């Protein structure tokens, strides 16, 4: 069966075949890159016939990349997400906790290492206590910071909730459609 036909048939099913195959294909491109770099490493500073050996690897990498991008594009255009389930899961695992650390760094000018330590403890304790993102307050953060020997941060509760809210997180990273379409061309 033609590899392209096989991939297109996979697009009709509800499984991750295309994404898994794309991940596997990226290793071929990486392998070609390593081959090219190894050939280049061995070349002295003058012209050498070894350069001829690069061309087939380069073209193979380009072909695999083009094929993979073509198939992944078709997959992404046809995929349907259960938005309510995605939102439910996104709000249950502190997936945006790094943004809370970023806010601590930005607002309170503390080192990221310190912010990361505080947020790590917040996530561990909140998870152990059955707390959700919405339960995390500035006071809770200050208590954790104090336990770790740091000064209280005094962050505003709305900043904390924005950092931990997955929808707000996506809004902060939204790319205008026009830029996305230009990038895809």
N, C-alpha and C positions, 0 to 999 in steps of 0.2 A: 504494500500500500504506500502511495506517495506520502512523504512525511508531512507535507502541507495539508493534504486531504485529511490525514489522521488528526492533525491539530485542529482543523476546522470542525471535524466531527466531535472532538472533545469539547468544543465550545458549546455544544448543544446540551451537554450533561452538567449536572450540578456536582462537580468535583474539581479539585485543584490541579488536574493533569497539566493544563497549559502553564500555570504558574510554576509547577514543579519542573516541567521540561525546560522552561525559560531559565530557571535557576541552574539547571544542569548544563544548559548551553553556554551560560556565562563562564563556566569552568573551561570550556574549549577556548574561548576568547582569551581568558587569563593564561592558559597554557601556551597559546600562540605568542602572547606578549612575552612570556618568560623565554621562549625559544628565540625570539627576535633580540631581546636584550642580551641574552647569552652570546649570540653570534656577534652582536655589536661590541660586547665587552672584550672579545678576543681579537678584535681588529686593531692593528696598529694605526698610527696617525696618517698613513698614506692610503691611497685607494687599494682595495683588496678585492679579489674575486668573491670572497665570502659574502659580499653584499647581495650577490645574485640569489643566495639561499634565503634571503629575507622575504623576497617578493611572494612566493607561494603562501607563506605563513600570514603575511599581511592581507592578501586577498581572501584567504580562508576566514580570517577574523572578521573582515568587512562583510563577507557573505553571511556568516553565521549571525552577526549582529543585526544586519538588515532583516533577515528571515525572522529572527526572534522578535525584533521590534514590531514587525508587521503582524505577527500572530498575537503578541501581547496587546497591541492596539485594538485588534478585533475583539479580544477577550474583554478588555476594559470597556469597550463601547457596548457590549452585550450583557455585562454583568448587572445583576439586580441585587440590591442590598435590602435587608429587612431593617429599615431605619430605626424602628422602635426597639428592636432587640439590640442593635448596635449601641444605641443611646443608653439602654439599660446596662449593658455590660461595660461600657466606657465609664460609667459613673460608679463602679463598684470595686475598682482595684488600684486606686491612687495612680492611675496612668499619667496624670499631669503633675505629679509631685515635683518634678524637676522645675516646673514653672514657679512653684512656690519658692524654691531655692533661688531662682533667678530674681524674683521680686525682693527677697531678703538682701541679695547682693546689690540690686539697683537702688532700693529705697533706704537701706541702712548701711550701705558701703562696708559690708563685712566680707571677708574672703569666701569664695565659693566653697572651699573645703569646710569651713565652719557651717555655712548654710546647709551643705549636703549632710553633715553630721546631724544637725538639728532635724532636718526633714526625714532622714533615715530613721531616727528615733521616733518621730511623730508617726510615720507609717507603721513601724513595728508595733508600737503601743496601741495605736488606733485599731489596727487589724486584730491584735490580740484581745482588745476590749469590745470588738464588734462595732466600732464606730465607722461611720461613712464620711465621705468628703464633706458633706454638708454639716457634719457635727464638729468640724475643726474650726476653732475660733482663735482670735488673737490671744486670748487669755490662755488657751490650751498650749499654744505655741510658746508663749512666755514661760509657762510652767516647765515645759520640756527644756527650753534654753537654760533656765535657771538650774534645773537638775544636772545639766551637762557642764555647769560652771561658766556659762556665758551670761551677758547682760540681757535683760528683757528687751525685746525688739519693739514692742508697741505698734505692730502693724495694724492698719485699719481692717476691720472684718470684711468689708466689701472687696478689698484687694485680695485677701486670703481666699474668699469664695470665688472670685474671678479666676484666680490661679488654679484652683482645684476643679473648676467647672469645665467639663469636656467641650461643651458648646462654645463657651467663651474662648477656649483654647483654639478651637478651629477658626473662629472669627478672626483671631489675631493673626492667623497664618493664611488667610484666604488670599488667593492670587486672582486678580481680575481676569475674566474669561478671555479678553482680547490678548493679554500677554501669554496665557496658556496656549491659545490657538497659534500664535506666532511661534512659540517654542516648538509645538508639535510639527509645524511645517518644516 
